[in-house]
């Protein structure tokens, strides 16, 4: 898995959100994220955004952390859509991903969802010194673009928010 430090401007997403934690996600009976993905794509929610800025690009965001990867957090799925006043915010939620430094991980090509699961397992085992900065636990996210369109040969970018070192 390749990695690099990047600085991103903030951006606004429109989508849906659930609340969960990693302990529940390790148990198929209590896991919510897989069902959240399934609902998002089977209901074709992306196609219901008005003025979608990046068609065929989906963001899966982990945010509103209670503490760290062991606490509760919000899982958000959506896309960039502007202007916000054209969006149906009674159906969709808005999420602001703040400008920040991120450690970007680029998965090797492989089968979905295995490549993402394996990448997260590797990230969770990393020590502080393995990161290009201390994890911020503000917003971490995956980007599913054209490279993830073939589920048997997908590549996904994972961004881990790191504290500003400037």
N, C-alpha and C positions, 0 to 999 in steps of 0.2 A: 504494500500500500504506500503510495507516494504521499508526501506531506509538505506543506509550505505555510508560511505566515502571510496573511493578507489583511488589508484594512478595507472594510466595506462601508459605504454610505448606508444610512438607514433606509428602510423601505416599508411599505404598507401592503399587507395581504388581506384578502377577503376569503373566508372559508368557514370551516366548522371546527368545533373544539370539544374535547372531553377532558376529564380529570382522571389521573391514574397514578400508579407508582410502579417501579421496576419489580417489586416483590410480586404484585398481582400479575404483571406481564409474563412472569416465568411459569405461571400456572394456566393451562389452556382453559380452565373453567372460569377464571377471573380476569383473563386478559381482555383488554378493550381495544388496543391499537389495531390489531388485525381486523377486527369488526369495523372499526372506524374507517380504515382504508377501504374495505369492501363496500361499505355504505356510500362513501364518497364517490367511488368509481362506478358502482352499479346504478346509483341514482343520477349519474352523469352531471354532478353538481358543477364541475368546471364549465360546462357548456351553458350554465345558467347565469354566469357572471356577465355583466354588461361591460363593454369596453375592456376586454381582457388584454393586457399588455404583452403577455408572454404565452401565447397559446402553446399547449403541449409541454409546459413546464409546471411541475407541481412541487410545492414546498411542504415538507413534513417538519414541523417545528416543535421543539421541546422547550417550554418556557414557564414562567411563573413558578419557579422552583421553591418549594417549602424550605429546602436546605441544600442538598446536593443530589447526586444520583440515587441516594437511598430514600429520599422523601417524596412527597406528593409533587406532581407537576402537571401542567396542562399540555396536552398533545393537540396540535393544530394542523389541519391540512387545508391548503388553499393555493391561491395564485395572486399575482400582481394584477390589479384592476384599477383603472382611473377613469374619470374622477369618482371620488367616493360618493358624492351626492347622487350619482346615478345608480348606486348599488342598493339592493333590497336588504337593508340591515335588520329587517324583521326575520329574515330567513338565514342570513349569513352574519358572521361575526367579523370584526375588524381586528387585526393584530399589527402592532407596530414593532418591527424588528429594528432595534437601535443600531446606529452607526457604532462600529466597534472593531477591535482587532479579533481575528479568528485564526485558528489553526485549521487549515483546510486539508482534509484527507481525501484522496482519490482512490476508490476501490479498484482492485484488479477486475478485469472482465470475468463475469461468471453468471451463475444462475440466481435469479431472484427468488425468495428474499434472502437466500443463504449468504450472499456477499455482504448485505447490510448487517445481518445478524453477526456474522464473523467480524466485521469491522468494529461494531460496537463492543463485542467481547474483548477485542484487542485494546480498544480505547479505555474501557473500564479497568483493564489490568495495568495501564500505564501509570507510572509514578510521576510526581510533580516535575521532577527534573527531565522527564521524557517529553513534556510539553514545551512549546515555545513561549510559555508564560503560564501563570496560574489560572486555572479554570474560573470563569466568572459566574457561571450558573445564572445567566440572564436569558440567553437564547442560544440554543444549539439547533442545527437544522440539516436536513438532507435535501438535495436538489435532484429531482428526477426530470431529466430533459431527454432529447432525442437519443442520447447514448443508452437510455434505460428502456427504449421502446421494444427491444427484443428481450423478453424475460429469461432467455437461455444464454444471452451474451450481453449482459447489462454492465454499465459502469455508473456509479453514483458518487456524487460529491457530498461529503459530510463536513460541516463547519462547526467547530467547537469554539464558543466564545471564550476569549482569554482577557484577563485584566490588562488595562492600558499600562504599558511600561514607560511611557514618555513622561 
